[in-house]
């Protein structure tokens, strides 16, 4: 599906164009700050993942009320090779 067919042609004033450029720059800056914060958190996040995976293998997790189920090591997902992705 081409989105070009969905675009409604219109003209913007210079003030609207300037505001739009400023807004896009601000959003890009905010996004980059979020990505940096997420990347800086990577070592701690890896530790959290490891602790969680160990916990569900040793203590298990609650499935219903007080019923706990332990996860077998072969059922633990393999860590992806791709970098962590920030989505908002």
Phi and psi restraints in degrees (range 20) as a CNS / XPLOR table:
assign (resid 1 and name C) (resid 2 and name N)
       (resid 2 and name CA) (resid 2 and name C) 1.0 -92.9 20.0 2
assign (resid 2 and name N) (resid 2 and name CA)
       (resid 2 and name C) (resid 3 and name N) 1.0 127.1 20.0 2
assign (resid 2 and name C) (resid 3 and name N)
       (resid 3 and name CA) (resid 3 and name C) 1.0 -81.5 20.0 2
assign (resid 3 and name N) (resid 3 and name CA)
       (resid 3 and name C) (resid 4 and name N) 1.0 -10.9 20.0 2
assign (resid 3 and name C) (resid 4 and name N)
       (resid 4 and name CA) (resid 4 and name C) 1.0 -60.8 20.0 2
assign (resid 4 and name N) (resid 4 and name CA)
       (resid 4 and name C) (resid 5 and name N) 1.0 -32.3 20.0 2
assign (resid 4 and name C) (resid 5 and name N)
       (resid 5 and name CA) (resid 5 and name C) 1.0 -72.4 20.0 2
assign (resid 5 and name N) (resid 5 and name CA)
       (resid 5 and name C) (resid 6 and name N) 1.0 -18.8 20.0 2
assign (resid 5 and name C) (resid 6 and name N)
       (resid 6 and name CA) (resid 6 and name C) 1.0 -91.0 20.0 2
assign (resid 6 and name N) (resid 6 and name CA)
       (resid 6 and name C) (resid 7 and name N) 1.0 -11.0 20.0 2
assign (resid 6 and name C) (resid 7 and name N)
       (resid 7 and name CA) (resid 7 and name C) 1.0 -75.0 20.0 2
assign (resid 7 and name N) (resid 7 and name CA)
       (resid 7 and name C) (resid 8 and name N) 1.0 130.0 20.0 2
assign (resid 7 and name C) (resid 8 and name N)
       (resid 8 and name CA) (resid 8 and name C) 1.0 -96.4 20.0 2
assign (resid 8 and name N) (resid 8 and name CA)
       (resid 8 and name C) (resid 9 and name N) 1.0 116.5 20.0 2
assign (resid 8 and name C) (resid 9 and name N)
       (resid 9 and name CA) (resid 9 and name C) 1.0 -63.9 20.0 2
assign (resid 9 and name N) (resid 9 and name CA)
       (resid 9 and name C) (resid 10 and name N) 1.0 136.7 20.0 2
assign (resid 9 and name C) (resid 10 and name N)
       (resid 10 and name CA) (resid 10 and name C) 1.0 -158.5 20.0 2
assign (resid 10 and name N) (resid 10 and name CA)
       (resid 10 and name C) (resid 11 and name N) 1.0 165.8 20.0 2
assign (resid 10 and name C) (resid 11 and name N)
       (resid 11 and name CA) (resid 11 and name C) 1.0 -115.3 20.0 2
assign (resid 11 and name N) (resid 11 and name CA)
       (resid 11 and name C) (resid 12 and name N) 1.0 143.6 20.0 2
assign (resid 11 and name C) (resid 12 and name N)
       (resid 12 and name CA) (resid 12 and name C) 1.0 -111.6 20.0 2
assign (resid 12 and name N) (resid 12 and name CA)
       (resid 12 and name C) (resid 13 and name N) 1.0 148.6 20.0 2
assign (resid 12 and name C) (resid 13 and name N)
       (resid 13 and name CA) (resid 13 and name C) 1.0 -74.8 20.0 2
assign (resid 13 and name N) (resid 13 and name CA)
       (resid 13 and name C) (resid 14 and name N) 1.0 167.3 20.0 2
assign (resid 13 and name C) (resid 14 and name N)
       (resid 14 and name CA) (resid 14 and name C) 1.0 -61.9 20.0 2
assign (resid 14 and name N) (resid 14 and name CA)
       (resid 14 and name C) (resid 15 and name N) 1.0 -37.8 20.0 2
assign (resid 14 and name C) (resid 15 and name N)
       (resid 15 and name CA) (resid 15 and name C) 1.0 -63.4 20.0 2
assign (resid 15 and name N) (resid 15 and name CA)
       (resid 15 and name C) (resid 16 and name N) 1.0 -41.2 20.0 2
assign (resid 15 and name C) (resid 16 and name N)
       (resid 16 and name CA) (resid 16 and name C) 1.0 -65.5 20.0 2
assign (resid 16 and name N) (resid 16 and name CA)
       (resid 16 and name C) (resid 17 and name N) 1.0 -41.9 20.0 2
assign (resid 16 and name C) (resid 17 and name N)
       (resid 17 and name CA) (resid 17 and name C) 1.0 -62.3 20.0 2
assign (resid 17 and name N) (resid 17 and name CA)
       (resid 17 and name C) (resid 18 and name N) 1.0 -43.5 20.0 2
assign (resid 17 and name C) (resid 18 and name N)
       (resid 18 and name CA) (resid 18 and name C) 1.0 -62.9 20.0 2
assign (resid 18 and name N) (resid 18 and name CA)
       (resid 18 and name C) (resid 19 and name N) 1.0 -45.1 20.0 2
assign (resid 18 and name C) (resid 19 and name N)
       (resid 19 and name CA) (resid 19 and name C) 1.0 -60.9 20.0 2
assign (resid 19 and name N) (resid 19 and name CA)
       (resid 19 and name C) (resid 20 and name N) 1.0 -43.0 20.0 2
assign (resid 19 and name C) (resid 20 and name N)
       (resid 20 and name CA) (resid 20 and name C) 1.0 -63.2 20.0 2
assign (resid 20 and name N) (resid 20 and name CA)
       (resid 20 and name C) (resid 21 and name N) 1.0 -43.7 20.0 2
assign (resid 20 and name C) (resid 21 and name N)
       (resid 21 and name CA) (resid 21 and name C) 1.0 -61.3 20.0 2
assign (resid 21 and name N) (resid 21 and name CA)
       (resid 21 and name C) (resid 22 and name N) 1.0 -43.6 20.0 2
assign (resid 21 and name C) (resid 22 and name N)
       (resid 22 and name CA) (resid 22 and name C) 1.0 -63.4 20.0 2
assign (resid 22 and name N) (resid 22 and name CA)
       (resid 22 and name C) (resid 23 and name N) 1.0 -42.8 20.0 2
assign (resid 22 and name C) (resid 23 and name N)
       (resid 23 and name CA) (resid 23 and name C) 1.0 -64.6 20.0 2
assign (resid 23 and name N) (resid 23 and name CA)
       (resid 23 and name C) (resid 24 and name N) 1.0 -43.4 20.0 2
assign (resid 23 and name C) (resid 24 and name N)
       (resid 24 and name CA) (resid 24 and name C) 1.0 -63.5 20.0 2
assign (resid 24 and name N) (resid 24 and name CA)
       (resid 24 and name C) (resid 25 and name N) 1.0 -42.7 20.0 2
assign (resid 24 and name C) (resid 25 and name N)
       (resid 25 and name CA) (resid 25 and name C) 1.0 -63.4 20.0 2
assign (resid 25 and name N) (resid 25 and name CA)
       (resid 25 and name C) (resid 26 and name N) 1.0 -41.6 20.0 2
assign (resid 25 and name C) (resid 26 and name N)
       (resid 26 and name CA) (resid 26 and name C) 1.0 -64.3 20.0 2
assign (resid 26 and name N) (resid 26 and name CA)
       (resid 26 and name C) (resid 27 and name N) 1.0 -43.2 20.0 2
assign (resid 26 and name C) (resid 27 and name N)
       (resid 27 and name CA) (resid 27 and name C) 1.0 -65.9 20.0 2
assign (resid 27 and name N) (resid 27 and name CA)
       (resid 27 and name C) (resid 28 and name N) 1.0 -39.6 20.0 2
assign (resid 27 and name C) (resid 28 and name N)
       (resid 28 and name CA) (resid 28 and name C) 1.0 -64.3 20.0 2
assign (resid 28 and name N) (resid 28 and name CA)
       (resid 28 and name C) (resid 29 and name N) 1.0 -41.4 20.0 2
assign (resid 28 and name C) (resid 29 and name N)
       (resid 29 and name CA) (resid 29 and name C) 1.0 -63.0 20.0 2
assign (resid 29 and name N) (resid 29 and name CA)
       (resid 29 and name C) (resid 30 and name N) 1.0 -45.4 20.0 2
assign (resid 29 and name C) (resid 30 and name N)
       (resid 30 and name CA) (resid 30 and name C) 1.0 -61.4 20.0 2
assign (resid 30 and name N) (resid 30 and name CA)
       (resid 30 and name C) (resid 31 and name N) 1.0 -43.8 20.0 2
assign (resid 30 and name C) (resid 31 and name N)
       (resid 31 and name CA) (resid 31 and name C) 1.0 -60.2 20.0 2
assign (resid 31 and name N) (resid 31 and name CA)
       (resid 31 and name C) (resid 32 and name N) 1.0 -45.0 20.0 2
assign (resid 31 and name C) (resid 32 and name N)
       (resid 32 and name CA) (resid 32 and name C) 1.0 -62.5 20.0 2
assign (resid 32 and name N) (resid 32 and name CA)
       (resid 32 and name C) (resid 33 and name N) 1.0 -36.8 20.0 2
assign (resid 32 and name C) (resid 33 and name N)
       (resid 33 and name CA) (resid 33 and name C) 1.0 -65.3 20.0 2
assign (resid 33 and name N) (resid 33 and name CA)
       (resid 33 and name C) (resid 34 and name N) 1.0 -40.3 20.0 2
assign (resid 33 and name C) (resid 34 and name N)
       (resid 34 and name CA) (resid 34 and name C) 1.0 -65.5 20.0 2
assign (resid 34 and name N) (resid 34 and name CA)
       (resid 34 and name C) (resid 35 and name N) 1.0 -44.5 20.0 2
assign (resid 34 and name C) (resid 35 and name N)
       (resid 35 and name CA) (resid 35 and name C) 1.0 -61.0 20.0 2
assign (resid 35 and name N) (resid 35 and name CA)
       (resid 35 and name C) (resid 36 and name N) 1.0 -43.2 20.0 2
assign (resid 35 and name C) (resid 36 and name N)
       (resid 36 and name CA) (resid 36 and name C) 1.0 -62.9 20.0 2
assign (resid 36 and name N) (resid 36 and name CA)
       (resid 36 and name C) (resid 37 and name N) 1.0 -44.1 20.0 2
assign (resid 36 and name C) (resid 37 and name N)
       (resid 37 and name CA) (resid 37 and name C) 1.0 -61.9 20.0 2
assign (resid 37 and name N) (resid 37 and name CA)
       (resid 37 and name C) (resid 38 and name N) 1.0 -40.7 20.0 2
assign (resid 37 and name C) (resid 38 and name N)
       (resid 38 and name CA) (resid 38 and name C) 1.0 -67.2 20.0 2
assign (resid 38 and name N) (resid 38 and name CA)
       (resid 38 and name C) (resid 39 and name N) 1.0 -40.0 20.0 2
assign (resid 38 and name C) (resid 39 and name N)
       (resid 39 and name CA) (resid 39 and name C) 1.0 -66.7 20.0 2
assign (resid 39 and name N) (resid 39 and name CA)
       (resid 39 and name C) (resid 40 and name N) 1.0 -39.4 20.0 2
assign (resid 39 and name C) (resid 40 and name N)
       (resid 40 and name CA) (resid 40 and name C) 1.0 -65.3 20.0 2
assign (resid 40 and name N) (resid 40 and name CA)
       (resid 40 and name C) (resid 41 and name N) 1.0 -26.0 20.0 2
assign (resid 40 and name C) (resid 41 and name N)
       (resid 41 and name CA) (resid 41 and name C) 1.0 -84.6 20.0 2
assign (resid 41 and name N) (resid 41 and name CA)
       (resid 41 and name C) (resid 42 and name N) 1.0 -4.6 20.0 2
assign (resid 41 and name C) (resid 42 and name N)
       (resid 42 and name CA) (resid 42 and name C) 1.0 -53.2 20.0 2
assign (resid 42 and name N) (resid 42 and name CA)
       (resid 42 and name C) (resid 43 and name N) 1.0 -46.8 20.0 2
assign (resid 42 and name C) (resid 43 and name N)
       (resid 43 and name CA) (resid 43 and name C) 1.0 -62.0 20.0 2
assign (resid 43 and name N) (resid 43 and name CA)
       (resid 43 and name C) (resid 44 and name N) 1.0 -41.4 20.0 2
assign (resid 43 and name C) (resid 44 and name N)
       (resid 44 and name CA) (resid 44 and name C) 1.0 -67.5 20.0 2
assign (resid 44 and name N) (resid 44 and name CA)
       (resid 44 and name C) (resid 45 and name N) 1.0 -39.7 20.0 2
assign (resid 44 and name C) (resid 45 and name N)
       (resid 45 and name CA) (resid 45 and name C) 1.0 -63.5 20.0 2
assign (resid 45 and name N) (resid 45 and name CA)
       (resid 45 and name C) (resid 46 and name N) 1.0 -40.5 20.0 2
assign (resid 45 and name C) (resid 46 and name N)
       (resid 46 and name CA) (resid 46 and name C) 1.0 -61.8 20.0 2
assign (resid 46 and name N) (resid 46 and name CA)
       (resid 46 and name C) (resid 47 and name N) 1.0 -38.5 20.0 2
assign (resid 46 and name C) (resid 47 and name N)
       (resid 47 and name CA) (resid 47 and name C) 1.0 -65.0 20.0 2
assign (resid 47 and name N) (resid 47 and name CA)
       (resid 47 and name C) (resid 48 and name N) 1.0 -43.4 20.0 2
assign (resid 47 and name C) (resid 48 and name N)
       (resid 48 and name CA) (resid 48 and name C) 1.0 -59.7 20.0 2
assign (resid 48 and name N) (resid 48 and name CA)
       (resid 48 and name C) (resid 49 and name N) 1.0 -44.6 20.0 2
assign (resid 48 and name C) (resid 49 and name N)
       (resid 49 and name CA) (resid 49 and name C) 1.0 -59.9 20.0 2
assign (resid 49 and name N) (resid 49 and name CA)
       (resid 49 and name C) (resid 50 and name N) 1.0 -46.6 20.0 2
assign (resid 49 and name C) (resid 50 and name N)
       (resid 50 and name CA) (resid 50 and name C) 1.0 -61.9 20.0 2
assign (resid 50 and name N) (resid 50 and name CA)
       (resid 50 and name C) (resid 51 and name N) 1.0 -43.1 20.0 2
assign (resid 50 and name C) (resid 51 and name N)
       (resid 51 and name CA) (resid 51 and name C) 1.0 -62.8 20.0 2
assign (resid 51 and name N) (resid 51 and name CA)
       (resid 51 and name C) (resid 52 and name N) 1.0 -42.9 20.0 2
assign (resid 51 and name C) (resid 52 and name N)
       (resid 52 and name CA) (resid 52 and name C) 1.0 -63.1 20.0 2
assign (resid 52 and name N) (resid 52 and name CA)
       (resid 52 and name C) (resid 53 and name N) 1.0 -47.2 20.0 2
assign (resid 52 and name C) (resid 53 and name N)
       (resid 53 and name CA) (resid 53 and name C) 1.0 -63.7 20.0 2
assign (resid 53 and name N) (resid 53 and name CA)
       (resid 53 and name C) (resid 54 and name N) 1.0 -36.5 20.0 2
assign (resid 53 and name C) (resid 54 and name N)
       (resid 54 and name CA) (resid 54 and name C) 1.0 -68.2 20.0 2
assign (resid 54 and name N) (resid 54 and name CA)
       (resid 54 and name C) (resid 55 and name N) 1.0 -41.7 20.0 2
assign (resid 54 and name C) (resid 55 and name N)
       (resid 55 and name CA) (resid 55 and name C) 1.0 -61.9 20.0 2
assign (resid 55 and name N) (resid 55 and name CA)
       (resid 55 and name C) (resid 56 and name N) 1.0 -42.5 20.0 2
assign (resid 55 and name C) (resid 56 and name N)
       (resid 56 and name CA) (resid 56 and name C) 1.0 -74.5 20.0 2
assign (resid 56 and name N) (resid 56 and name CA)
       (resid 56 and name C) (resid 57 and name N) 1.0 -16.4 20.0 2
assign (resid 56 and name C) (resid 57 and name N)
       (resid 57 and name CA) (resid 57 and name C) 1.0 -87.1 20.0 2
assign (resid 57 and name N) (resid 57 and name CA)
       (resid 57 and name C) (resid 58 and name N) 1.0 -30.4 20.0 2
assign (resid 57 and name C) (resid 58 and name N)
       (resid 58 and name CA) (resid 58 and name C) 1.0 -96.1 20.0 2
assign (resid 58 and name N) (resid 58 and name CA)
       (resid 58 and name C) (resid 59 and name N) 1.0 -49.4 20.0 2
assign (resid 58 and name C) (resid 59 and name N)
       (resid 59 and name CA) (resid 59 and name C) 1.0 -92.7 20.0 2
assign (resid 59 and name N) (resid 59 and name CA)
       (resid 59 and name C) (resid 60 and name N) 1.0 -28.9 20.0 2
assign (resid 59 and name C) (resid 60 and name N)
       (resid 60 and name CA) (resid 60 and name C) 1.0 86.2 20.0 2
assign (resid 60 and name N) (resid 60 and name CA)
       (resid 60 and name C) (resid 61 and name N) 1.0 -170.7 20.0 2
assign (resid 60 and name C) (resid 61 and name N)
       (resid 61 and name CA) (resid 61 and name C) 1.0 -139.4 20.0 2
assign (resid 61 and name N) (resid 61 and name CA)
       (resid 61 and name C) (resid 62 and name N) 1.0 156.6 20.0 2
assign (resid 61 and name C) (resid 62 and name N)
       (resid 62 and name CA) (resid 62 and name C) 1.0 -75.6 20.0 2
assign (resid 62 and name N) (resid 62 and name CA)
       (resid 62 and name C) (resid 63 and name N) 1.0 126.1 20.0 2
assign (resid 62 and name C) (resid 63 and name N)
       (resid 63 and name CA) (resid 63 and name C) 1.0 -100.0 20.0 2
assign (resid 63 and name N) (resid 63 and name CA)
       (resid 63 and name C) (resid 64 and name N) 1.0 -34.8 20.0 2
assign (resid 63 and name C) (resid 64 and name N)
       (resid 64 and name CA) (resid 64 and name C) 1.0 -158.7 20.0 2
assign (resid 64 and name N) (resid 64 and name CA)
       (resid 64 and name C) (resid 65 and name N) 1.0 113.6 20.0 2
assign (resid 64 and name C) (resid 65 and name N)
       (resid 65 and name CA) (resid 65 and name C) 1.0 61.9 20.0 2
assign (resid 65 and name N) (resid 65 and name CA)
       (resid 65 and name C) (resid 66 and name N) 1.0 -119.9 20.0 2
assign (resid 65 and name C) (resid 66 and name N)
       (resid 66 and name CA) (resid 66 and name C) 1.0 -102.6 20.0 2
assign (resid 66 and name N) (resid 66 and name CA)
       (resid 66 and name C) (resid 67 and name N) 1.0 16.7 20.0 2
assign (resid 66 and name C) (resid 67 and name N)
       (resid 67 and name CA) (resid 67 and name C) 1.0 -85.4 20.0 2
assign (resid 67 and name N) (resid 67 and name CA)
       (resid 67 and name C) (resid 68 and name N) 1.0 122.2 20.0 2
assign (resid 67 and name C) (resid 68 and name N)
       (resid 68 and name CA) (resid 68 and name C) 1.0 -109.9 20.0 2
assign (resid 68 and name N) (resid 68 and name CA)
       (resid 68 and name C) (resid 69 and name N) 1.0 145.2 20.0 2
assign (resid 68 and name C) (resid 69 and name N)
       (resid 69 and name CA) (resid 69 and name C) 1.0 -127.2 20.0 2
assign (resid 69 and name N) (resid 69 and name CA)
       (resid 69 and name C) (resid 70 and name N) 1.0 130.0 20.0 2
assign (resid 69 and name C) (resid 70 and name N)
       (resid 70 and name CA) (resid 70 and name C) 1.0 -89.0 20.0 2
assign (resid 70 and name N) (resid 70 and name CA)
       (resid 70 and name C) (resid 71 and name N) 1.0 144.3 20.0 2
assign (resid 70 and name C) (resid 71 and name N)
       (resid 71 and name CA) (resid 71 and name C) 1.0 -94.9 20.0 2
assign (resid 71 and name N) (resid 71 and name CA)
       (resid 71 and name C) (resid 72 and name N) 1.0 128.7 20.0 2
assign (resid 71 and name C) (resid 72 and name N)
       (resid 72 and name CA) (resid 72 and name C) 1.0 -70.2 20.0 2
assign (resid 72 and name N) (resid 72 and name CA)
       (resid 72 and name C) (resid 73 and name N) 1.0 145.2 20.0 2
assign (resid 72 and name C) (resid 73 and name N)
       (resid 73 and name CA) (resid 73 and name C) 1.0 -54.3 20.0 2
assign (resid 73 and name N) (resid 73 and name CA)
       (resid 73 and name C) (resid 74 and name N) 1.0 -34.5 20.0 2
assign (resid 73 and name C) (resid 74 and name N)
       (resid 74 and name CA) (resid 74 and name C) 1.0 -71.8 20.0 2
assign (resid 74 and name N) (resid 74 and name CA)
       (resid 74 and name C) (resid 75 and name N) 1.0 -13.7 20.0 2
assign (resid 74 and name C) (resid 75 and name N)
       (resid 75 and name CA) (resid 75 and name C) 1.0 -93.7 20.0 2
assign (resid 75 and name N) (resid 75 and name CA)
       (resid 75 and name C) (resid 76 and name N) 1.0 -3.1 20.0 2
assign (resid 75 and name C) (resid 76 and name N)
       (resid 76 and name CA) (resid 76 and name C) 1.0 -76.6 20.0 2
assign (resid 76 and name N) (resid 76 and name CA)
       (resid 76 and name C) (resid 77 and name N) 1.0 131.0 20.0 2
assign (resid 76 and name C) (resid 77 and name N)
       (resid 77 and name CA) (resid 77 and name C) 1.0 -67.8 20.0 2
assign (resid 77 and name N) (resid 77 and name CA)
       (resid 77 and name C) (resid 78 and name N) 1.0 151.9 20.0 2
assign (resid 77 and name C) (resid 78 and name N)
       (resid 78 and name CA) (resid 78 and name C) 1.0 -82.8 20.0 2
assign (resid 78 and name N) (resid 78 and name CA)
       (resid 78 and name C) (resid 79 and name N) 1.0 137.9 20.0 2
assign (resid 78 and name C) (resid 79 and name N)
       (resid 79 and name CA) (resid 79 and name C) 1.0 -63.6 20.0 2
assign (resid 79 and name N) (resid 79 and name CA)
       (resid 79 and name C) (resid 80 and name N) 1.0 129.5 20.0 2
assign (resid 79 and name C) (resid 80 and name N)
       (resid 80 and name CA) (resid 80 and name C) 1.0 -67.9 20.0 2
assign (resid 80 and name N) (resid 80 and name CA)
       (resid 80 and name C) (resid 81 and name N) 1.0 153.0 20.0 2
assign (resid 80 and name C) (resid 81 and name N)
       (resid 81 and name CA) (resid 81 and name C) 1.0 -85.9 20.0 2
assign (resid 81 and name N) (resid 81 and name CA)
       (resid 81 and name C) (resid 82 and name N) 1.0 -15.0 20.0 2
assign (resid 81 and name C) (resid 82 and name N)
       (resid 82 and name CA) (resid 82 and name C) 1.0 -74.3 20.0 2
assign (resid 82 and name N) (resid 82 and name CA)
       (resid 82 and name C) (resid 83 and name N) 1.0 156.3 20.0 2
assign (resid 82 and name C) (resid 83 and name N)
       (resid 83 and name CA) (resid 83 and name C) 1.0 -70.7 20.0 2
assign (resid 83 and name N) (resid 83 and name CA)
       (resid 83 and name C) (resid 84 and name N) 1.0 157.4 20.0 2
assign (resid 83 and name C) (resid 84 and name N)
       (resid 84 and name CA) (resid 84 and name C) 1.0 -63.5 20.0 2
assign (resid 84 and name N) (resid 84 and name CA)
       (resid 84 and name C) (resid 85 and name N) 1.0 137.9 20.0 2
assign (resid 84 and name C) (resid 85 and name N)
       (resid 85 and name CA) (resid 85 and name C) 1.0 -110.8 20.0 2
assign (resid 85 and name N) (resid 85 and name CA)
       (resid 85 and name C) (resid 86 and name N) 1.0 133.5 20.0 2
assign (resid 85 and name C) (resid 86 and name N)
       (resid 86 and name CA) (resid 86 and name C) 1.0 -92.7 20.0 2
assign (resid 86 and name N) (resid 86 and name CA)
       (resid 86 and name C) (resid 87 and name N) 1.0 123.4 20.0 2
assign (resid 86 and name C) (resid 87 and name N)
       (resid 87 and name CA) (resid 87 and name C) 1.0 -127.5 20.0 2
assign (resid 87 and name N) (resid 87 and name CA)
       (resid 87 and name C) (resid 88 and name N) 1.0 130.2 20.0 2
